[in-house]
Amino acid sequence: MNDNSSANSSCLSFPVSTLSSVQIPPISNSVQTPESQQGDTEINWPELALSLAAENLPALNRMDQLDLDKLLSPGSSAQQTMRFPHTLGLEANEPYLTQVQDYSTRIIKPLPFLVDGIRSPSERKMFYHYHEVLAKVLLLETTINPFVSELIPKALSDNRGSHLLAAILSLSASHYQHLMSMSGAQIREMDQRSIESLKWGSHRKAVQQHAHMLDRVDSDSSDLRELFILTMILHQFSLCEGGDSPRWQKLLDIARGLVRQLYCDGQYDTREREKLDYFVLDWFYFHDVCSSLTSHGQRPCIDMYSQSLHSSGLTSPAVSLASEYAALRPSGPGIFLIGPRDGLLPIITRIINLRRSSAADRRPISNAEMYTYALRIEEDLRNWNFDYDRPEIAAVAEAYRLSAFLLLWFTIHPHGPLEHEKVKDIVRDGLGLLASVSPEDSAQTCSLLPIFVFAVSTESVEDHDLVRQLIRSYGSWACLGNIMEVETFLQQWWLAAEKINKDKRSWWDWELYLKENGISIALV
């Protein structure tokens, strides 16, 4: 079923006004951080050096037990020997301490930061957290992570206010806070204030630049690509923050409009594409399709089957883009997300579009056209295969294929019972595949959509327990705010589903429940 009948050559159309709902908490002028405290008073360099060391060395927990006021008081042994955290266990007569006596008088100032644009210790910590921690939970484990190899150089080469770097730092700070909270780690109050201030200050800067770029958007492809990148980082920030907020949906809608502008026929030029462009488009593609499933009435933007792009009710042809994706089939090590390059997302997109068309047109289930189209999808799903480089990734990909079959099954049989043997077998096999993945494996980063589909396809208490276990495992590993919101919704839905008359219940009732209760969840 081809939706090109609504093709429109006008590519860019998205409501800029939606940005106004992206609320940014005010930054109190009374919040003072080590970075913001300036003045003419004399700096106590020994205390500053000790603070910097405590921030960055593993012995921080030992520092928290010290009485720093007493330790640094005039005449104390610390003033004379400057016992840094890594020397606190040494005896006074050890050679090291003899060598550093009175060293505090020779400290001029701390070393500058190696990366231009990183000015404070908190920024350095969040920059490090981004490329050493956060980047690794957003993608499958690969030899080269494009969040580091492509996005960081772009952010550091930005000459218009470093808004990409600001967006990255705010995203990293958000993730760092979630990680510390979920791990139960204790953070000094001064560090908490510093990171909170950095998060919202950097986010404010990025959002202001985003609004400015939207107001001045034109056909310049380089400006549009940079705006697209910034939009996706802000979208990921909203997901990381969680809070059941529709902000991520609004930002994803803006990204859809930008994709239709950048990649529709007549605008798309493969000669201008860089590695970063390929990565960001695949990143968007994954989020677009997975999020469309739980966004009532939303069609995915990229439809490779019909070779078209959709946004804001408009459709544009994208033959060149679809042809390029069909020609590029990377090997297993070149895959950093399940779906975009292995052929799975185009099949899932067709199923979602079939569901949207049948729901909108209220076609009877016996409709011959619908069955014919569904049988084509089933054949493609049956013949799908891809060689991944690790069995864990292959297991999650197979779970996607099984969940896609359930989506197709309940599109054709929306009132079919969950007790059907085909449904029970697929749920059991799919959950078993996901349970085989280690709780420390990066393959989890693509597991939320199949977990959700299996979760709403079973009434088994044992299956529900396994779903909770899988979500909590993924959530504690990734520490993204949107993950645990999926479990919260499923708990609510399982209770609500028990009260629905089975004779009248549709598998898709969870979709209506989301809409009626104003809930937005992202399966990424």
N, C-alpha and C positions, 0 to 999 in steps of 0.2 A: 504494500500500500504506500504509494508515493505521495508525499505532502507537498510536492513542488507546485501544485496548482495555485498556491498562494504566494508564489515567488515574487519578490520585490527587489528591484535593483538598488533601492535606497538602503544603504548598509547600516548606518549608525542611528540607533534610536533607543535611548534609555532615559528614564526620568532622573535628571540631576537632583531634583528636589528630594529624592529619597535619602540623599546624604545627610540631610538636616536631622534625620532621626538617629544618626550615629552619635550618641551622647558621649561626651568625654568628661569624666569627673574633674571638677576644678582642683587646681593645685594650690594648697594653702600657702600663703606667703610666710606663714610662721614655721613651716617645716624647714629645718636647717640640716643639711647634710654635709659631710666632710668636703664635698666638691663645691658647695655653695657658700661656705664660710670664708670670707675674705676680710682683710683689714690690715691695719698698720702694726698690729701687735706682733711682738717677737715670736717666731715659731719655735716650738720646742722640738728640734729635729730628732733627738733620741726617742721621744715619745712617738713622733710620726713614723720613724723607721720601725719601731716596735709594733705599731699599729698595722703598717703595711705587711710586715712579716707575718703577723698573726692572721691577717686576712688570707694569705696565700699559701701558708705552710700547713702540712697535715697535723701539726701539734696544736691546732687551734683549741681543741677541747681542754688541753692542759692550761692554756692561757686564761680560759674562762674562770679557772679556779684561783687565779692570783689576785691579790689586792694591789692593783696597779698604782693607786695613789701612794701606798706605802713603798712599793717597789721602786718608784721613781722619785721618791722624796729626796731632798738634798742630803748628801752624805751617805746615802744607801749604797750597798755594794753594787746594785744594778747600775747606778749612775757611773760607777768607776769601771765596771767590767762590761756593760751592755750585753747582758745574757739574753740572746735571742732565743725564740722558742726551741730551736733545734739543739741548744746547748743547756737547757734548763736541768737536764739530768746529770750534768758533769760535775765532778768535784772541783773545789776552788783551786786545788793545786795542779790541775791538768794543764798541759802546755798550751792548749788552745786559749784558755782564759787569760793566761799570762801574755799571750801575743796580742790580745785585743784590748788590754787595759788602756783606758783613756782614748779609745778609738772614737768615742762619741764626739770628741772635739774636732775630729778631722772629717766628719760627714758634712758635705756641702749641701747636697740635695739628692732626692731619689733619681734614678735613671729615667729618662723620658720613655714613652711608650713607642714600641716599634712600628705600630700601625698608625698612619696619619688619620685623623678624624676621631681617634679614641683618646679622650682627654683625662678621664678620671679613673681611679681604681675600680669603681663600680662598673664603668663602661668596659674596662678591660676584662673584668670577671664575666660580664654577660657576653662579650664577644667570644671569649674562650668557651663559655657554656654553649653558645650557638654552634660553633664548628666542631666541638668535641662531644656534645651530648645531643642537643636538639636535632641537628641535621640527621643523626643516625636513627631517630625514631619516626621520622616522617617518610622515609623511603626504605625499600629493600636494601639489604647490605650489598654493596657493589665495590669494586676496586676503586672507582672514582665516584664520589658523591657530588652531583651537580649543585646541591645547595651550598657546597663549599667551593668546588672547582670553578663554577660558572657565576653563581650569584654574588659571592663575596668580591671577586674582582670587579664586577659591575658596580656594586655599591661603593667600593673604594675609589673608583674612577669617576663617580658622579660629581659633576662640577656645579650643580644647581642646589646647593644647600644640604647635600648629604641626606636627602629624605629617605632614600632606600636604606642607608645605614641606620637612620633613626628608626625606621620600621622594623628592621632586623633586631636592633637592641631591645625595642619594646616587646617584640615577640619572644625573644630569649628571656627577658625578665619575667614575663607572664609564665612561661614554662618553668623557669627556675622556682618561682613561688609555689606552683602546683607540685613540683617534685619535692620540695622541702616539706610541704604540708602533708603529702601522702606518705612520705618516709618517716614522719614524726621527728625530723631533725630540728634541733634548737638553733635559732638564729638570734644573734645579738640585736637588741632593739635598734641600735644605731644603724646596723646593716639593713634591717627591715625597712626603716624609713628611707634609707639611701636608695634601695632597689625599687621601692614603691614610687618614689619621686622620679627616678630614672625611667621607669616603665611609662608613667602617664605623661611625663614631659616629652619623651621621645615619641610617644604615640600621638600626642597633640601636634607636634611638628610634622609628622608624617601625614596626618589627616588634613591639616591645613594645606599642605602642598598638594595633596590629592584633590581637594576641593578646587584649588587654584588651577590645576591641570585640567579638571573636568570643565571648568568655565571657559578655558581657552582651547579646548580640543578642536583639532582640525584634521586634515587629511595627511599630515606629515606622519609617515609610518614609524619613524624613529621615536617621535613623541608618543604615539599611540602604544608602541611596544613597551616603553618605559612606564606609561600609565597602567598598562595591563599587568606588568610585574608588580608594581606598587599595590594595585588592587588585590592581587592574589595574596600578598604578604599580609595586608590588613584583614583579608578574609580569614586567613589562618590564625591571626591574632584573636579574632572573634570566636573562632572554634576553641582555641586554647583557653580563653577566659571562661567559656561555658556560660551558665546562667540562663539557659533556655531562651536565648535572645534571637530575634529575627534579623539582627544586624548582618550575620553571615549570609543570609539569603539576599539581602539588598545588595551587598557587595558582589555576590555571585551573579546577580542580575546585571550589574554594571559590567562585570567581566564578560558575560555573554554578549552584550552589545559590542564590546570592544573586539571580541573574537570575530563576530560577524562583519565588522568593519575591516579588520586586518586580513582575514583569510577568505573572503568571498571572491568569486571569479571577477577579474578585472582589477582587483586591488592586490591580490596575492602574487608576490614575486619571489620564487625560491632563491634567486641570486642574492637577495638581501638578508636571508635567514642566517642566524648564528646558532651555535650549539645551545646557547641560553634560550633562544626562541623555541627550539624543539622541546627542551625540558619544560618550560613554563606552560606550553600548550598541552603537553601530556599530563602535567600536574593538574591543570584546569579540567581536562577531559575526564580524568578520574573523579574529581570532585563533582563535576557537572552531572555525570550519569548517576553516581551513587546518591547524590543529594536529590535528584529529580524523583527518585522512587518515593521518598517521604515528603515531597512537596506537592500538595494537592493540586492536580491538574497541570503540573509542570512537565513540559516535554524537554528532553535533553537538547542542548544547543547543537551539538555536533551529531549529524546523522550520516554516517559513511555509506549506508545502504542506499539512501535516496540522494546522496551526494549534495547535501544542503545544510545550511546553518539557520538556526531559529533563535529569535530573541524578540521580546516585547510584541509578540503576535505577528511578527514579520519573518519572511523566509527569503534567503538569498542562496543562489547556486554556489556550490563549492566543489566542482568537478576536479579542479587541479589539486586541491587538498586531499580529496578522497583517493585520487590516483597515486599521490605520493605515499599515503599511508599504506595502500595496497602493495606498493613496490618495496617499501622498507619493512623487512621482517628481521629484526636483529636477533642475534643468538641469545641464549639464556643469560650470559654475563652482562649483556647490554640492557637488560630489563630492570628498571628500578621501581616500577609499579605494575601490579597485575592488571591487565585489561587494555590499556591504550595501544600497545604494540603487538599483542599476541592474538588479537582477533576476538576477545571476549566482550569488550564493551560494545562493539557494533551489534552483536547479537542481543545483548541485554537492552540496548537502546530500542531495537525493533520490538521487543516484548513490551517495554513500557509504552511505546507509541501505540501499539495495538490495544493495550488496556485503555489508554487515554481516548482513542477513537471510539472504542466500543462503549465506554461510559458516557461520552459526550453525545453519541448518536443513539444511544439506547437500542442498539441492534439486538435482535433475538439471537440466542446462542446457536441456533441452527443456520445462521447466515452462512451461505456457501462460500462467499468471498473470505469471510473471517477464518473459516476452517482451512481453506486452501492456503491462506497466508501463514496460518499457524503451523501447518504441516511443513512448509518450506523452512520456517525457523527451526522446527524440531529436527529436520534433516541436517541443517547446518550445525546445530548444537551436538547432534550425534556424531558428526564427522570431525568436529573440532579437535585439534591436538596441537601441542607445542612442547618443545623440549627445553625444560628449565634446567639450570645448572645445579639446583639443590632439591632434594626430595621434600623439604619443608615447604618451599614455594610451590612445588607441584601439587602438594596436598591441599593447600589453600586454593589454588587455581581450580582443582577438581571440585572443591566445595562450591566455588562460584558456578561451575557448570551445573551441579546438582541444584543449587538454589535457583538458577535461571530456569531449569525445567519446572520447578515448583511455581515460579511466577507465570510461566506459560500455561501450566496445568490449571491454575486457578483463574487465569484470564478466560480460558475456555469453559471451565467448570467452577464459576465463582461460589456456587452454593454446595460444592462437593464436600463430603465429610472429611474431617481430619483423620478419622479412623481408617480411611481407605488404605489398603495394603501398599499401594505404590507410594503414597505420601509417607507412611510410617517407615518404609524401607529407606527412602531417600533421606529423611530427617535423621534416622539412626546412622546411616553411612556418612552423611555430611558432618554431623557432630563428632563422629569418631575420627574423621580426617583432621578436623580442627583441634581435637584434643591431643592428637599425636604430635603437634607442634610444641616445641619447648617454650616455656614462659619467658625465655630470654631471647627468642629468635625474632629477627626482624620481619619474618613473614607475617607476623601478627598485624602489621601495619595495614594490611589489606583485608583483614578478616571480618570487619564489622558488618558489611552488607550480608554475607551468607549467614552469619550468626543471627542477624535480625530475621531473615526470611525463615530459617529453621525455627526460631523462637515463636513466631506467630502461626506456625504450621503444626503445633503439637500441644496436646493437653496433658501430657505425661509429666508428673511431678519430678521424676528422675531426669527427664530432658530439661525441665526448667532449672533444676539445680545445676546441671552441666552448663547451661547457657550462662547462668550467673557466674559460675567459676571461670568460664572463658572470657567474659567481659571484664571481670575483676582482674584477671591475669593480664589482659591487654592494657587495662587502665593503669595498673600499678607499674607496668613497664614503660608505657608511653607518657603517662601523666598529662593527658590532654583533657580539658574540661568537658568536651562534648561526649566523651566515651561513657562516663558514668551516667550521663543524662539518658542514654539509651536504655540502660538497666532500669533506671527510675520509671521510664515510660512503660517498659515491658511489665514491670511489677503491677503498675496501674491497669494495663490492658488485660493481663491475665485475670485479674479480679473482675473487671468489667465484662469480659467475655463470658464468664460463668453465669451472668445474669441474662444473657441474650438467648432467646428461644432458638434452639439448634435448627428447627425446621425453617426458620426465617433468616438465619445468620448467613452472611456472606464472608468469605475469607478476607475481603477488602474492607471490612467494617473498621479495622484498625486505622485505615486512612481517614474515614469520617470522624473517628474518635480524636485523631490529631487535630483536625480542622475545628471541630466543635469546642475543643478545650484550649485552642490557641497554642498548641505545643509545636515546636519546631526542633527536629533532631536531624543530625547529619551523620550518615553512615560512612564516615571516613576517619 
